[in-house]
Amino acid sequence: MVAWAYADTGAPAYLDLHVEPSARPEVRAEVMAWVGTLGPVVVPVLDRERHLRTGLEHLGARESAGSAWFVHQHRPLAGALPQALLPRGYRIRSVRSDDVEARVLVHRRSWAPARVLAMAGGTTNGRATESSFDREAYDRVTATTLYRRDLDLVVEASDGRLVASALGWFDPVSRSGLIEPVGTDPSYAVRGLGRAACAALLVALARAGAQGAVVCPRGDDAYPVPRHLYGTLGMRAIGRTRTYVLGSVGGAS
């Protein structure tokens, strides 16, 4: 596989697009020709994916200067790793088979639509305070090929309630790990729980065989906290997204 794309055909369409830089020019041209058939579409790409940026610009796409953007942060996993520091009464552990309902609930509270839209730079008026994530959705996550329970970490409060979570993904081919998603119940915010869970997850990824880890939080100055948090774990920026708009989107082109 040298290219893939996933289009969410909403209004406007939103496209995840990846083409290997080494792909033959005719392959890149065919992919871009297909993108041009989608109509108005928003396409985020990495700043260093120059071949995609050039192709989109040739189609007439323009970079959206005011869009929220996301940073890719990376760190090697060799040597000393950061410690998971928790307030008294909390502990970090892997999720258990009897945790499913509680695991779903902490995700729902952490990833309410209003919070997600705020992170993406959108409007939050009237949005729900809990996400629609449910047992069926979590079962789909755990059924995926790369899911591992030892990389599905939760923070447990002294009363047994799950109050934060961090999920890691290990790719044995590239020997790399991805942190996605991380969330804290808003009632337990500003205690360092998310950072502690991520620190523990870095150790778990290293034990699984990962040589490096990446995370992709929002990176613009309007939402600096996650970027800073991962920076305290030694994760350094290696790239950022740039959002291109093809056609007329929201009255602008």
Secondary structure, DSSP 8 states (H G I E B T S, - for coil): --EEEEEE-SSSEEEEEEE-TTS-HHHHHHHHHHHTTS-SEEEEEETT-HHHHHHHHHTT-EE-TTS--BEEEEEE-SS--------TT-EEEE--GGGHHHHHHHHHHHT-HHHHHHHTT---TT--SS----HHHHHHHHTSTT--GGGEEEEE-TTS-EEEEEEEEEETTTTEEEEEEEEE-GGG-SSSHHHHHHHHHHHHHHHHT-SEEEE--B-STTS-HHHHHHHHTT-EEEEEEEEEEES-BTTB-
